[in-house]
Amino acid sequence: MDAADPGGWQVAPVDARTLHDRFVATAHTLPAHRGLDAALAHVVAGLLDLDTVGGDRVSLHLATGSDIEVVAILPATRPRTTSVTARRAVERGALVSGDDADGSVVAAPLVIDGRGRGALVVHRPAGRPPPDPAAVELAAVLLAGATPTSGWLDAQRELEVARADFVARVSHELRTPLTIISGFASTLGAQGEGLTEDERAAMLDRIVTAAVRLEHLVEELLTLASVELGHRAPEPVACVVRDVLDLVVRDQGGAGCTEVACSPDLRVVTDPTLARLVLGPVVENALHHGDHVAIRAVRVAGAVRITVHDDGPGIPRELGDRIFDRFVRGDDRRPGLGLGLATARQMGRFIGAELTLDDVPVGAQLRVDLPDVPT
């Protein structure tokens, strides 16, 4: 039987011994890193006697939150609609079978991490023997234990969260420079002749500044996306810490209210671009909440410790380490989405950086430990 072309499988009862042997053989040959469509076809070809040309169809369902999504189906041309039988199998964690207007249905739960997290559903047209429940159940066991199934579920959820965060961050971060560019450009176009030379120069300067900021943001967001998707690996080099900090302060527009204390000889082996993506949101957060920001950098064992302190209202004690969670904010009166520090900690994992909230009497202080990464 060809897993790539399942059409024409015979509809025949299978005795228990033969089914056991086929289960073992299929388990041994099931690839560990194939897509769900291929894994489903492989397991079906090894265990289920189906005739997809004659109307049989099989689908793999996974629970994502409150929904149950069809993630693979044979034949591939069938619409991906979630059946009531699949939902019942997931909810009960047990085999469900029955008849509907189109024929007979058997659904076996996919038990992953001790609970029903999906179902394998086989549908056969009316007028033919129903699918073998034992074979369907064994196929579900294999699919539940296959790496692609559980891995897809976790990866899918992470991807959905990352995608939502990325869209929200793009909207939040790009709006300000775009508004500045659009507003001043419109003013120059409509009233340019009535403005003084100094006024025009000031507006052009704001446009250029906003354009530089916009360029940096786009670069940052694209780098963030490429790292999260695994398209970019860290590229550690020996960096002058003061140079990295100065670029971060410049990027965040905090030169006029930020004090940086760092030895010009202090170095760390890390990816400077990713380090800026870690430090940028931390400094931005401090500038957002305080009028003055103090940055200190010192050498500790195997790392450089950077503290960022602001004189703002501080972070409520009850929030604690949750300040690094997505959409958690210390001061809801100010605009923002609560993504910056979550993004910083997420990016920090790629270069081994640790972010910590320090307990200080006034304002807020975040600590970033940048380790020396082996080259």
Legacy VTK file of the C-alpha trace (Angstrom):
# vtk DataFile Version 3.0
C-alpha trace
ASCII
DATASET POLYDATA
POINTS 375 float
0.000 0.000 0.000
1.314 3.430 -0.958
0.919 6.133 1.723
1.216 8.841 -0.918
-1.663 7.410 -2.947
-4.151 5.767 -0.552
-6.900 5.265 -3.123
-8.120 1.722 -3.728
-7.522 0.228 -0.287
-9.594 -2.863 0.319
-12.446 -2.972 2.795
-11.821 -6.209 4.636
-11.981 -7.310 8.292
-8.625 -7.720 10.007
-8.029 -10.331 12.716
-6.462 -9.293 15.999
-3.093 -10.910 15.390
-2.688 -9.370 11.954
-3.747 -5.987 13.326
-1.170 -6.277 16.105
1.593 -7.113 13.643
0.628 -4.206 11.416
0.559 -1.878 14.420
4.097 -2.881 15.412
5.359 -2.573 11.838
3.740 0.833 11.395
5.114 2.059 14.730
8.644 1.068 13.729
8.459 2.777 10.355
6.546 5.924 11.328
8.979 8.772 10.647
9.593 11.067 13.587
9.805 14.351 11.713
7.204 14.316 8.969
4.275 16.635 8.546
0.868 15.719 9.866
-0.568 14.980 6.429
2.259 12.515 5.732
2.032 10.993 9.223
-1.725 10.484 8.839
-1.318 8.870 5.419
1.462 6.638 6.745
-0.539 5.405 9.734
-3.721 4.964 7.700
-1.852 2.992 5.044
-0.393 0.713 7.703
-3.479 0.101 9.830
-6.758 1.083 8.197
-8.269 -0.662 5.197
-9.913 2.263 3.465
-11.221 2.986 0.019
-10.980 6.749 -0.405
-11.998 6.458 -4.046
-15.178 4.742 -2.853
-15.991 7.524 -0.424
-14.055 6.653 2.748
-12.435 9.614 4.441
-10.292 10.080 7.519
-9.377 13.242 9.390
-7.063 14.213 12.218
-8.419 16.755 14.700
-6.519 18.662 17.397
-7.934 20.777 20.203
-6.619 24.341 20.298
-8.116 26.162 23.243
-11.903 25.896 23.032
-11.840 24.896 19.348
-11.179 21.618 17.581
-9.327 22.081 14.329
-8.907 19.678 11.431
-5.153 19.577 10.810
-4.934 16.718 8.278
-7.409 14.888 6.060
-7.593 12.155 3.418
-8.570 12.582 0.663
-6.916 15.993 0.715
-9.671 17.506 -1.425
-12.342 16.993 1.248
-13.529 20.088 3.125
-12.023 20.421 6.591
-15.123 20.491 8.761
-15.013 19.445 12.401
-17.534 16.703 13.210
-19.663 16.350 16.323
-18.258 12.850 16.725
-14.710 14.218 16.931
-15.722 16.696 19.617
-17.401 13.949 21.623
-14.318 11.750 21.411
-12.123 14.606 22.640
-14.483 15.527 25.470
-15.034 11.949 26.637
-11.543 10.704 26.005
-13.059 7.483 24.693
-13.956 5.807 21.416
-17.180 7.099 19.851
-19.015 5.436 16.979
-22.386 5.820 15.318
-24.311 6.495 12.152
-25.251 9.720 10.433
-27.159 10.604 7.279
-24.142 9.826 5.096
-22.956 6.583 6.676
-21.018 5.351 9.722
-18.434 7.197 11.809
-15.780 6.028 14.251
-13.763 8.535 16.283
-10.863 7.612 18.580
-9.337 10.143 20.979
-5.721 11.240 20.761
-4.502 11.141 24.334
-1.490 13.456 24.659
0.079 14.260 28.024
-2.620 12.277 29.810
-5.670 13.986 28.329
-7.730 14.011 25.174
-6.228 16.628 22.885
-7.573 15.480 19.561
-9.335 12.729 17.637
-8.899 10.501 14.610
-12.171 10.239 12.708
-12.993 7.674 10.019
-16.184 8.072 7.966
-17.583 5.409 5.643
-20.541 5.818 3.256
-23.808 4.002 3.977
-24.296 0.458 2.677
-20.844 -0.842 3.709
-19.466 -2.393 6.910
-18.434 0.253 9.441
-14.713 0.937 10.054
-12.927 -1.427 12.426
-12.964 0.372 15.821
-9.867 -1.487 17.040
-7.863 -0.397 14.006
-9.011 3.215 14.381
-8.079 3.188 18.054
-4.613 1.796 17.356
-4.068 4.370 14.610
-5.011 7.104 17.088
-2.493 5.738 19.601
0.268 5.971 17.022
-0.667 9.471 15.945
-0.934 10.668 19.534
2.535 9.398 20.247
4.084 10.682 17.046
6.401 13.659 17.460
4.760 15.650 14.646
1.382 15.593 16.430
2.344 16.885 19.860
5.066 19.067 18.390
2.644 20.641 15.952
0.220 21.466 18.730
2.836 23.253 20.821
4.441 24.934 17.809
1.057 26.039 16.476
0.123 27.711 19.742
3.508 29.424 19.985
3.206 30.572 16.391
-0.275 31.978 16.982
0.927 33.925 20.034
4.047 35.117 18.205
1.980 36.210 15.206
-0.478 38.135 17.384
2.379 39.756 19.308
4.170 40.669 16.099
1.083 42.327 14.588
0.346 44.186 17.812
3.962 45.319 18.145
4.084 46.510 14.539
0.915 48.528 15.053
2.098 49.961 18.353
5.704 50.715 17.477
5.314 52.061 13.948
2.357 54.345 14.523
4.303 57.221 16.121
7.031 57.747 13.468
4.505 57.219 10.673
2.219 59.837 12.202
5.118 62.296 12.529
6.245 61.784 8.926
2.720 61.983 7.555
1.738 64.997 9.648
4.758 67.170 8.943
4.907 66.172 5.275
1.243 67.160 4.877
1.879 70.455 6.630
4.858 71.221 4.393
2.858 70.332 1.301
-0.161 72.436 2.229
1.462 75.386 4.006
5.116 75.254 2.962
5.124 78.618 1.235
3.706 80.344 4.312
6.270 78.904 6.711
9.561 80.485 7.629
12.793 78.817 6.622
13.468 77.873 10.260
10.001 76.296 10.584
10.504 74.272 7.411
13.948 73.178 8.566
12.556 72.091 11.937
9.804 70.070 10.290
12.237 68.428 7.888
14.473 67.573 10.824
11.523 65.886 12.591
10.714 63.956 9.427
14.295 62.751 9.045
14.479 61.763 12.724
11.203 59.859 12.483
12.351 58.164 9.260
15.555 56.977 10.944
13.494 55.689 13.862
11.131 53.962 11.465
14.013 52.313 9.630
15.407 51.002 12.901
12.013 49.677 13.978
11.515 47.824 10.728
14.981 46.282 11.030
14.256 45.327 14.643
10.900 43.745 13.844
12.261 41.804 10.893
15.161 40.537 13.000
12.759 39.571 15.770
10.571 37.643 13.334
13.517 35.873 11.692
14.920 34.770 15.065
11.551 33.554 16.345
10.981 31.552 13.169
14.433 30.020 13.369
15.775 31.752 10.252
18.545 33.570 12.118
20.970 32.181 14.679
22.974 34.306 17.147
26.280 35.605 15.769
28.445 36.349 18.826
31.447 38.675 18.581
33.470 40.687 21.079
31.502 43.902 21.671
32.321 47.122 23.450
29.439 47.395 25.911
29.442 51.192 25.947
28.976 51.260 22.161
25.976 48.935 22.425
24.432 51.016 25.212
24.950 54.275 23.318
23.190 52.819 20.277
20.291 51.617 22.430
19.888 55.051 24.025
20.054 56.707 20.605
17.515 54.284 19.163
15.095 55.034 21.980
15.576 58.802 21.744
16.765 59.077 25.334
20.067 60.925 24.963
18.817 64.010 26.797
17.551 62.240 29.926
19.738 59.154 30.223
22.953 58.753 32.202
25.237 55.891 31.171
27.971 54.664 33.512
30.157 52.102 31.792
33.883 51.634 31.432
35.024 52.231 27.843
37.102 49.031 28.096
34.228 46.778 29.187
33.553 44.055 26.618
31.221 41.091 26.253
31.059 38.311 23.675
27.498 38.308 22.343
25.379 39.079 19.299
25.245 42.909 19.330
22.070 43.117 17.249
20.170 40.720 19.493
21.624 42.402 22.583
20.134 45.680 21.377
16.783 43.938 20.927
16.991 42.792 24.540
18.124 46.110 25.999
15.982 48.330 23.758
12.592 47.492 25.321
14.100 47.727 28.829
15.429 51.228 28.197
12.268 52.208 26.340
10.164 51.070 29.299
12.285 53.159 31.682
12.038 56.249 29.466
8.293 55.708 29.156
7.738 55.791 32.927
10.475 58.071 34.278
11.942 61.506 33.652
15.506 60.352 34.272
17.113 56.999 33.481
20.408 55.702 34.874
22.187 52.826 33.143
25.096 51.043 34.851
27.226 48.232 33.412
29.784 46.168 35.346
31.603 42.884 34.870
30.405 39.902 36.924
31.426 36.248 36.702
31.113 35.189 33.068
28.795 38.054 32.141
28.194 41.782 32.054
25.477 43.035 34.384
23.487 46.018 33.143
20.988 47.795 35.389
18.424 50.258 34.069
16.837 52.464 36.726
14.116 55.076 36.255
12.608 57.570 38.694
9.012 56.799 37.736
6.159 55.447 39.887
7.714 51.985 40.091
6.215 48.551 39.515
3.567 47.233 41.935
5.009 44.514 44.178
2.105 42.188 43.454
3.116 42.039 39.794
6.646 40.890 40.523
8.130 38.737 37.778
4.816 38.822 35.864
5.936 42.159 34.447
7.771 40.086 31.837
4.562 38.338 30.742
2.751 39.430 27.595
0.179 42.213 28.013
1.043 42.779 31.711
1.698 46.431 32.472
2.754 48.211 35.635
0.964 51.486 34.885
-2.317 51.161 32.975
-2.768 54.925 32.811
-0.098 55.231 30.148
-0.513 53.999 26.589
1.082 50.717 25.620
0.399 47.044 25.047
2.657 45.388 27.603
4.727 43.632 24.949
8.124 45.295 25.306
9.517 43.481 28.355
7.996 40.178 27.241
9.769 40.609 23.913
13.026 41.492 25.683
12.953 38.338 27.806
11.984 36.231 24.796
14.876 37.606 22.752
17.195 37.214 25.739
16.767 33.450 25.638
18.472 33.335 22.248
21.709 34.770 23.682
21.375 33.423 27.222
20.554 36.814 28.748
18.638 36.880 32.024
16.207 39.703 32.873
15.336 40.369 36.503
13.239 42.919 38.350
15.218 44.423 41.248
13.599 45.586 44.475
14.461 49.281 44.834
12.954 51.924 47.163
12.325 54.516 44.440
11.272 54.027 40.846
11.940 50.771 39.042
15.101 48.904 38.189
15.552 46.065 35.736
18.702 43.990 35.576
20.047 42.361 32.405
22.858 39.826 32.649
24.552 39.429 29.257
26.737 36.299 29.349
29.825 35.753 27.285
28.593 33.420 24.537
31.111 30.888 23.168
32.084 31.711 19.588
LINES 1 376
375 0 1 2 3 4 5 6 7 8 9 10 11 12 13 14 15 16 17 18 19 20 21 22 23 24 25 26 27 28 29 30 31 32 33 34 35 36 37 38 39 40 41 42 43 44 45 46 47 48 49 50 51 52 53 54 55 56 57 58 59 60 61 62 63 64 65 66 67 68 69 70 71 72 73 74 75 76 77 78 79 80 81 82 83 84 85 86 87 88 89 90 91 92 93 94 95 96 97 98 99 100 101 102 103 104 105 106 107 108 109 110 111 112 113 114 115 116 117 118 119 120 121 122 123 124 125 126 127 128 129 130 131 132 133 134 135 136 137 138 139 140 141 142 143 144 145 146 147 148 149 150 151 152 153 154 155 156 157 158 159 160 161 162 163 164 165 166 167 168 169 170 171 172 173 174 175 176 177 178 179 180 181 182 183 184 185 186 187 188 189 190 191 192 193 194 195 196 197 198 199 200 201 202 203 204 205 206 207 208 209 210 211 212 213 214 215 216 217 218 219 220 221 222 223 224 225 226 227 228 229 230 231 232 233 234 235 236 237 238 239 240 241 242 243 244 245 246 247 248 249 250 251 252 253 254 255 256 257 258 259 260 261 262 263 264 265 266 267 268 269 270 271 272 273 274 275 276 277 278 279 280 281 282 283 284 285 286 287 288 289 290 291 292 293 294 295 296 297 298 299 300 301 302 303 304 305 306 307 308 309 310 311 312 313 314 315 316 317 318 319 320 321 322 323 324 325 326 327 328 329 330 331 332 333 334 335 336 337 338 339 340 341 342 343 344 345 346 347 348 349 350 351 352 353 354 355 356 357 358 359 360 361 362 363 364 365 366 367 368 369 370 371 372 373 374
